[in-house]
Amino acid sequence: LRQVLAAWLYMLAGFAIVVGLAAGYLYAAGCFPEAWEAFLYNFTYIQVSWDARLDAIQYGTELFHWTLPLAAAGAIFAALSWRKHEPAVRLLFAVSALDLVLEAGLSSLSGKRYPHYFMTWAPALGLLAGLGGYGVIWLAGRLPAGLRQRTAWRAGVAVLALTTLLLNVPVWREARRKLPRLRGTHRHGMEALAAFIESQTRPDDTIFVWGYVPELYLLTQRTSASRFFFQKRLMDRPHPPDHATIQTIVQDLRRSQPRLLIDSSAIPWTFIPIDISGRHLPDDTHLRELRAELEPLFRLVREDYELVTVPGTAPWKIYRRK
């Protein structure tokens, strides 16, 4: 137990050093308040029911359902033969088990079924599965001398290869499932759109992309007119509309006066269009409340911008300052 506690203290010390250096850098750069606000915003995700969290844990087990049996075998082996192994193996098992419990809790706090949230399970599962392979090798030590050596190294290589394969299956599967979307609607016309933005603005001009496509700033090498360079936080449910964020966006746009506004609401995520004529939404309480809160932004677009048509940029909508 002392070894486990000492290992955790060392890890916490390393974590504190990294956080301290990052906080010092942000403070020196003069943006610590904004970074702290972004950190606190993450806690809005945890205001969900326990049913949603348990559902998220179930999703995590579905992602790693091929690895879990091997990891469970490693845990059972380590528990049954606890006193027969050197302290290093015991420490490895204890840290792996504690880490898996911790990561399962943290990854499910928001109740969201995002695959990348559960990738943090992989190190602990890999170690536990490795202990399962260690158990096979340990048992092979009891075989006759002629079979012992061949069985031990073959078992070790097989478990290593199998664990590597199984841990990567969720990544491969999700990547294959999402690849069509990455090649889909919101990628169409992006090159023509980027060329138009570059032709209509100077490198030091700002633009504003409404929606959830911040990569357009990188593609065009243009800066966002608002510090909220994507506005996904407005769409988060079940939280009420974020009035302060909407006010900040409107103030930023009035101050920066970007030459172009880009409406990316046609991409395959649920987002309210910024154009006045296209606000036909499903019967959704959150979207109705958000639409009412967004009226100052709609008014700004209506008064200061005009819709322009650029060939080859559909389904994007481009607004140019009057």
Secondary structure, 3 states (H helix, E strand, C coil): CHHHHHHHHHHHHHHHHHHHHHHHHHHHCCCHHHHHHHHHHHHHHHCCCHHHHHHHHHHHHHHCCCCHHHHHHHHHHHHHCHHHCCHHHHHHHHHHHHHHHHHHHHHCCCCCCCHHHHHHHHHHHHHHHHHHHHHHHHHHCCCCHHHHHHHHHHHHHHHHHHHHHHHHHHHHHHHHHHHHHHCCHHHCCHHHHHHHHHHHCCCCCEEEEECCCCHHHHHHCCEECCCCCCCHHHHCCCCCCCHHHHHHHHHHHHHHCCCEEEECCCCCCCCCCCCHHHCCCCCCHHHHHHHHHCHHHHHHHHHHEEEECCCCCCCCEEEEEC
